[in-house]
Amino acid sequence: MGKTFGLISGSGEFPVSFLEEIDKLGDRCVIAAVEGEASPTLEEKAAAFSWFRYSQIRALVEFFQEHGVKEVYFVGKINPRQVLEPGKLDEDALNLLKGLKDWSPSSLIKTLIDYLSQRGISVENPHKILSSLFCPPGILTATRPSAQVTEDISFGWSITRSLSDLEIGQTLIVKNKTVVAVEGMEGTDNAILRGRTLAGPGTVVIKISRTVQDMRIDLPAVGMSTIRHLVKAKSKALCFEAERMPFFQKDAAVRLADENSICIVSKA
């Protein structure tokens, strides 16, 4: 029997893929699923499972303590819009947020990390679990980048980094060396589709982590869902940061990209 880890799960394919990696190691996972975000299918893969709202911070700690969990991971997207909606937070949660300079996703999660740490629960960096999913620099597809795609990547790379560092968004949609769309609260997949609506087919999607990225918080990732949305948007390419974000279901995603003449570039 391996170790027992805790998982605070948001939405997307990240939690399922993370659990697959945990299973390969022979470890167990106790899952606290965020209501309205996490997939119900996670329950069948968990050693223990419970739903939580944003306001149930004390109950979250008690759940992990009950199952002997001392190390937890944040995985999946947490929608900050729910935190901003009136009535979502109880008095204890509001007290925890007092004094924050902003309510950005990273600030909110850092506050929760401190809260958990004070109660003997350490939030860990998932990099060590996901190390096999990080890609070195290179072109992953048989489909090669055109001269225009290469120019768009070069044009958008530094812009995306700046926007990411400002916590505006980690994904930029570019076409013909023009910024088409910037990821907001809707997330990467919906930003890709919005780019198609605004500029038509042929966009290039660039995704980068922050220069100083706390890998415990909102670890950026790409995967099959990303490529499916590129296909829907009839995009030309995806460029993501090498060795700093996991690529889930990579083999299947690369095949799908090639079937649709989409180039995937991992860039340092």
N, C-alpha and C positions, 0 to 999 in steps of 0.2 A: 504494500500500500504506500503510495506516494504522499506528498504534502496536500494540505487542504488550503485552497485559495478562495478569496472572495472576489466576486465580480459585480460591479455596478454597471448595469447594461442600459445603453441607449438604443438608438435605432440603427438600421443598416446591416450590412453583411459582416462587419467587423466582429461582433460578438460571437457569431456562429463559427467563423474561421478561427477566432481565438480559442474557443472551446475545443476545436479539433486539434490545435497544437498542444493544449493542456492534456488532452486525452493521450496523445502520442508519448508524453512524458510519464504517463501513468499516475497523474495527479487528479485530485477531486476539486470540484468547483461549487461553491455556495453562491447562488445568484440572487442579487437584489435588482429587480427589474423596474425601470422607471415607467409608470403608467402613461399610456399614450405614446410611448416611444419604442420600448423593447418588443421583440417578437414573442408571442405565446409559445412558439415551438421550442424555446430555450428550456422550458420547464422539464421536458423529457430527458434533457442532457445533464441536469443539475443534481448534485447530491442533496441539495435543499434549495427551495425556491420560494420567493415571496414578492408581491407587488408593493411598490412604494410610490407615494406622491412626493413632490419637492418639499413639502412642509414637514414630512415625517422623519426628521433628522434623528431624533432620539430613538425612535423605533428602529431605524436603520442600524444604529450602533448596537442596540439590544439584540437584533437578529443575528449579526455577525458574532457577538459575544456568546450567544446561546449555542452556536455551532463551532466555537473554538477558533474562529478566524482571526488571525493577527496580521495578515498581508492581503491587500485588496488591489484590484486594478479597475481603472475607469476605461470602458471600451464602448465604442459606438457614439453616435451623434446625440448630444443633448440639445434640445431646441430651447434657446434662451427666451423665446417669445412667451412660453408658459410661465416663466419666472416673472415676467413683466406684467402679466395679466392680474387685475385686482382679484383678491379673494383666494389666490393660489397659495399664499404663504400664511402659516399660523404665527402666533406671537413669538414662539421660540425661534422660528426661522428668521423672522424679521429682526429680532434682537441680534442674531448671529451676523446679519448683514450690516448692522449699524457701523458707521465709520469707514465703509468702503468708499474709495474715491470714484469708482464706477461699477456698473453691474455687467461688465463684459463677461463672456463665458469663462475666460481664464481666471478672472478675479473671483467669480463665484465659486469655481471649483477649488482654487487655492484656499479660499476660506473654509470650505468643507474639508480639505486635506488637513488643515491645521486643527480643525475640530476633531477629526478622527484620530489624529496623532496624539492629542491630549488624552484620549481615551484608550490608548494602547493599540490602535490599529494603524498600520503603516501602509500608505499608498505607494505602490511600486511602479517602476518603469517597465512597460511590457516588452521593451526591446529584446531583453534576454530570452523571452518566450518566443518572440517572432523573428529571431535573427535569420532564419532560413528564408524569410519572405522579402528581405531587402535586396534590391538590385544594384549591381555595379553600373557605372555609366556605359551607355551604348544604345544601339537600335535593337529593340526586342522583336520586331516584326520582319517578315520578308519584304513587306511594303516599305520602300525607302522614302525618306522625306524629299519632297520637291524643293526646288530653289526657293519658291514662295513660302513654303512651310518653314524652311530653315531661317528665312528672313523674319518671319512672324515670331518664331521662337526667340531669336536674338533680340527683336524689338521688345517683346513682352516680358522677358525673364526678369530684368531688374525692376520693372514696374510691379510685377507680381510680388517680388521680395519686399518692396517698400510698402505695398498695401497689406501684406501679411504682417509685417512688423508693426504696423499701425492698428492691427486687429480689425481691419475693415473686411478682409476676406483673404483666403489662401488660394483662390482660383480666379484666373483671368481668362476671358474669351476674346480672342484676337482674330481679325481678318484683314488682310492686305495692309499690315502694319498700322492698324487702327484698333483702339480699344472698343470692343463691342459691348461687353458686360463684365461686371465685377460681382463676385459671389457675395451675397448678403446673408441674411438669416435663413434663406430658403435652402442653402446647402449647395454642394457642387453639382449634383445631378440636375436640379431644377435650374441652376444658373446656365448649364449647358443648353437646355431646351429654350431658355429665354434668349440665349445668343442666336439660336436658329430663328426665333420669331423676329428678332431685331435686324438680323443681317443675312438671313437665308443660309443655304448650305455652304460648306467650304471653310468653316471656322477652325481655329486651332485652340486647343484647351491647354492651359499651363497651370500646374499646381505645385506650390512651393511651401515649405514649412517656414516658421519664423527663424530669423538669424539666431536668436537665443530661444530655443524651443524646449520647454519643460516637457519631456517625453511622457510624463505621467498624465499630462493634461491635453485632451483633444488631439491625440496623435493623428496627423493627417495620413490618409491612406487612399489607395486606388484599388480597383478590382473589377469583377465582372459587371457589376451594376454601372460603373463608370463607362465601360465600353458599350454597354447596351444603350446608354443615353447618347453616346457619341454617334451610334448607328442611327438612332431616332432623329438626331439633329443633322445627320449627313455631314458630320465634321470630317476634316482631313487628318487630324493628328491629335495625339495626347502627348504632352511633355511633362514629366514629373521629376521630382528631385531624387537623384540617386542616393542610395544608402541611408536615407533619412525617413522614408515612409514605406510601409509594407505594401506589397502587391498581392492581393488575395485572388485565388483561383487563376493564377497567372497563365498557365498553359491554355486553359479553355478561353480565357479573355484574349490572348494573343491570336488564337485561331479565329475567333469571331472578328477581330480587327482585320486580319488578312482577308477574310471572306468578303469584307466590305471596303477593301482598299484603304484602310485607316492605318496610319503609321504611329507606332508607340516608341517614344524616345525617353530614355532615362539619362538625365543630365546632372553633372556635378556643378 
